[in-house]
Amino acid sequence: MITKKAVLFDLDNTLYDYKPVHKKALSEVYKILKKEVKISWNEFIRLFEISRAEINRELSGTASSHDRVLYFQRLVEKSHNTIESDVVLKLYNAYWDTFLKNIKLREGVMQTLKKLKKIGIKTAIVSDLTTHIQLRKMSKLGITPYIDVLVTSEEAGSEKPHPIMFLLALNKLNILPSDAIIVGDNPVNDIEGGNSVGLETILITNKKSTEFKFSQNYEKPNYSIKEISEVLEILRIKEH
């Protein structure tokens, strides 16, 4: 028996693995940057991490805190001691071109989304970051036809775990929290955030990692899974 009318999904590190494509994208960025300025890979990574940390701190809680163009602008300002707008844009475009070229769905995601669509369960992507980039990811992954609504932190004005992220998605779907479940990889942003508005929650862990060890300060999910297809089992939906 199906007891839920909607499934909300996080995108990054939930429907696809972020780390491998991020690393490939940074490698391409480095190839371009080292033609502009003498810099080692280690120094490049150091400056990138410093730049990202500064932007994250300065713009905490906003979609802009994830904007790669701001990371690369800050990085170039540090490596060149000037703005160099053409270089910033080259790095930004190279990053996302490479990222999107290499992005791949996790195993079982497409089959799960198709099944949910087929039986009439509504779906949403609830994700931090800017709408433009998340739409590009969805398009490249081929999941757009199976997603009913998208909510980003850019649209909501706040980031997960703020309740507005989840409530906006539920409002768009015209679904009550008790009729929906959220699937995500982050125990704070996805699980605590979802719990705070009355959603049932599913934590997806990386296959290569051990089960997340919750401290006393974290709320536990209702379910913990390693494969997206397990969502169907939780909802008592037969895959065939």
N, C-alpha and C positions, 0 to 999 in steps of 0.2 A: 504493500500500500504506500503510495506517494503522499508524504505529509507536507512537502514544501512546494511553493509556487515559483520560487526564484532562487538562483545561485549567483552570488557576487564573487568575482574573481579578482585577486591582485594580478598584475601583469608581470612585472620584472621579477625574475627568480622564482616565479610560480608557474607560468605557462611556458617559459623558456629559461635556459641557464644564462645568466648575465655575464659571469666572469670571463668565460672563454672569448666571447665576442668583444667584450670591453678590452681585453688584452690585445687582440688582433687589431682593433681600431687604434689603440695607443701606439702600437708598433708602426702603423702606417703614418700616424702623425709625426712620430720621431724621425722617420725617413725624410719627411719634408722639412722639419725644423732644422735638422743637422746640415742641410744645404744652405740654410740662412745664417746659422751661427754655430760656432764650434761648441759642441755640447756632448757629453757622454750620455749613455742610456741611463745610468744611475742618477746623474744630475738632472736629466729630463724628468725622471719619475719623481725625484725629490721635489722639484719645482712644481710639478703637476699636483702632487699631494698637498703641498703647502698652499697652492692657489685654491684648490678645492676646499681645503679646511677653512681658509679665510672667507671664501664666498659662503660656505655653509654657515659659518658663525655669524657673518654680517647679515645674511638674509634668512636666518633660521625660521622655519615654519612656512616658507613660501615656495611656490613652484620654481621661482627664479634661482633658488639655492642649488638646483640641479642642472642649471643651464650651462651646457658645455661651452657656449660662446663666451660666457663670463669667465669660466675656468681658463680658457685659452687666451683671452684678453689679458688676464692677470699674469699668466705664465709668460706671455710675450713681453709684457711690461717689465717683468723681472729679468728675462734673458736678453732683451734688446735695450732696456732702459728707455723705451719709447713705445708708442702705441702700435705702429706698423699694422694698420688696418688690413692691408692685403694679406699679410701673413696670418693674422688672426682668422680671417675668413677661409683661407686655404686649409688651416688646421681643423677648423670646425667642420667644413665640408668633407674633408678626408675622413674625419672620425666617423661621421654618420653614414657616409657612403660605404665605408668598410664594415661598419657595425651592421647595417641593414642587409648588406650582401651576405653576411655570415650567420645571421640570426636564424634559429631553427626551433620549432616547437619541441617541447618535451614529449617523450613517448606517451601515447594514449590521449593527448589533449584533443586532437581533431575529432577522434572517434567519440569522445565524451561530449564535446560541444554539439556534434551532429545529433547524438542521441537525445540530449536535452531539448534541442530544437524540435526534433521529430515528435516528441511526446508533449510539447507545449509548455515546458518549463522555461520561464524567462531568464535571461542572463545579463549580467552587467560587468564591465571592467571598472574597478575602483582603484585608481593609481595616482601616486604622486608624480610630479614632473609636468611638463607643458603639454597641452592638448595636441599641438602640431606634431610633435615627435611621437607621442603615443599613437596617434592616428596612422602615422607612417609605419610604425612597428606592426600594428594590427593588419594593415594592408599587406605588408610584406609577408607576414605569417599566414595570411589567407584566412583569418578568423572573422573578418568583418561581417560576413553573411550570417554568422551564428551568434553574434552579440547584439542585444537589443539596445543597450545604452552604454555610454562611456561617461565617467565622472573623473576629472583630474583635479589636482590641487589648485591648478591655475583657475579652473572654473569655480571651484568651491571657495577659494580664497583662504583656505587653511589646509594643512596636511594631516594625513592620518597620524595619530589615532583620534583626531578631532571628530566628534560625532557628525558634524555637517557633511563630511565625505560620504558616510554611509546613508544618512537620512536623505541626502539629495538623490542618491541612486534609487533608494526605495520610493521616493516621491515620483521620480520619473517613471518607474515601473508600476506605480500605483499598487504597491505591495506593503503589507504590514511587516514589521521586524520579525514577528513570530512565524511568518510564512516564508522566511528566507534564511539562507545559510551563506556564510562567507568562507572562501578558501584562500589562504595566503601563507607566505613563508616567514613572516615576521611576527614574533610572539607579542610584541608591543603594538606596532602599527596596525596589524590585521586582527590579532586575537583579542587583545585588550580593547582595541577600538570597537571591534564587532560586539564583544560582550557588553560594552557600555551602553549600546542602544537596543539590546535585547535580541541580537542575532545569535543563532547557533554558529559555532566556529569550528573550522577544520584547519589544522596546521599541517602544511606539507613540508617534509624535511628532505634535504638533499640525499640522494641515494648513497653518496660517498661519505656522508657524515654520520655520526652517531645520533641517536635521538636527543633532541634538545633537553637539557637539564634545567628545569624551571627552579628559580629561587623562590623564597617565600613571598617576594614582592610581586611576582608575576601571576596573573590569572591563567589557569590552564585552559586549553581548548576543549571543546566537547569531544573532538576526535583528532587523532594524529595519523597521517598517511604518508606513504612514500611515493605513490603513483597517483596521478590525477584520476585515472580510471576507477580508483577506489571510492570516489565521490558517488558513482552510480550504485555501488554496494551499500553505502551509507543511506542513500535515498531509496534503497530497495528496488532499484531499476535493473532489469535484466539487460545485458549488453546486446543480446541477439533476439 
